[in-house]
Amino acid sequence: QVQLVESGGGLVQAGGSLRLSCAASGRTFSSYAMGWFRQAPGKEREFVAAITWSGGRTYYADSVKGRFTISRDNAKNTVYLQMNSLKPEDTAVYYCAAGYTYAGGSYLRQLSTYDYWGQGTQVTVSS
């Protein structure tokens, strides 16, 4: 069982930055691939970024590539999402997720890959 708690969301002006954190409980955090997803009002949950269990590979949605960076610290059981150059269209509830897999690639872009989800943190970007 893995419990995930996100933090770091808030209100920011367009062009600003935020760093989201996701703290995981459990002894086997390093065995999990981690992902960030987001859901805007009236829209489906969508992939944002993912990182393999070792942190060796990262993946991004085209809409955030070059602006967002995912990283993890296995010693702290934490995954991060650094978000720069934020745009109003980045406004959403952001969720972190853990998937028990050593796979990478497009597999990590799928919601169904992930076994555990956090409660979400709101990010609002004003224009």
Beta strands, then each sheet from edge to edge (+ up, - down):
strand 1: 4-7
strand 2: 10-13
strand 3: 18-24
strand 4: 33-39
strand 5: 46-51
strand 6: 58-60
strand 7: 68-73
strand 8: 78-83
strand 9: 92-99
strand 10: 116-117
strand 11: 121-126
sheet 1: 1+ 3- 8+ 7-
sheet 2: 2+ 11+ 9- 4+ 5- 6+
sheet 3: 2+ 11+ 9- 10+
end
